[in-house]
Amino acid sequence: MVDQSASSPQLLLLATGGTIAGRADKSTSLNAYIAGAMAGSELLQELPQLQELAQVQVEQLTNLDSADLQFQHWIQLVKRIREALAQSPELAGVVITHGTNTLEETAWLLELLIDDPRPVVLVGAMRPATALSADGPLNLFQAVQVACSPQACGHGVLVVMDSQIHGARAVTKVATQGVGAFQSPDVGPLGWVDDGGVHLPVAPSSRSVPFATLVLPAQWPEVAILYGCVDPSLAMVSALFREGVKGVVWTGTGAGQLSAGELEAIKTWPGVLPLMLRSSRCGSGPVHPSELQDELGLLPAGILNPQKARILLILALMAGMERAELSALLASFAINA
């Protein structure tokens, strides 16, 4: 008799908690539950169908609500993925179970740091594991499908939710409830996955990973996000500048517009200005260069939302990038978007 497992793809599953591992007192409780209450090994036990797809090795990195993730958890995650891919050529890919609140941020961080053609796939759930019609089991099954698929190689870090396959740069959580809460507003999903297989276009011949060799320090530079609104608090601006933050992401109105008061606060600041990016509060659409705002060092973030722009800025500061280098990097993203 042939041992089917001998020919099955080998996969590493890194569990970090979230709603996909959440538990409630009642099956009808969709909001009142404890995230990260179940171990990754329990998720596998509840989904024996995964044995049809791969030999899955599970490791529990942490087990919490993704709103409580800290930089130390990211350091651990990046280190483990880099090690696994470097030391295990037989590994088909990596799946990460993750809370949905900050899933897109972790995906984008890994997109900028992990240089390997094999799939790294993040997956979560909008309903706890104990809920009626829990979406986690199918999401996880399909994430493993994608991670084991040759079609997924070369596409960078992927997010699988509700049968859709998203790229890390554009994907974002757009709703507080509902299984279809993840979208890629500016570009749409890369593909989809179902019982017919993984459906993706041909991967690009090359992929830029700007921080592939970056060694993550224990202490990360502080980067703040300021939110644009009517009559914004300029005290917040001066407080951050006085505190000496290394970077600021401005969540501008419209296409990344700052108010006259905010621009004046930047223009008249007597000290050294932090590295700054302009994003938008709109949820979709690009932020383009603006001569007036660019002169003040406010670089446009393109289609990056504020939380992703912050991650890029943090890594750029770690790498010692100057404003001109960061501007060139942002321009390359716009070309490749």
Buried (B, 14 or more C-beta within 10 A) or exposed (E): EEEEEEEBBBBBBBBBBBBBBBBBEEEEBBEEBBBBBBBBEBBBEBBEEBEEBBBBBBEBBBBBBBEBBEBEBBBBBBEBBBEBBEEBEEBBBBBBBBBBBBBBBBBBBBBBBBBBEBBBBBBBBBBBBBBEEBBBBBBBBBBBBBBBBEBBBBBBBBBBBBBBBBBBBBBBBBEEEEBBBBBBBBBEBBBBBEEEEBBBEEBEEEBBBBBEEBEBEEEBBBBBBBBBEEEBEEEBBEEBBEEEBBBBBBBBBEBBBBBEEBBBBBEEBEEEBBBBBBBBBBEBEBBEBBEEBBEBBBBBBBBBBBBBBBBBBBBBBBBEBEBEEBBEBBBEBBEEB
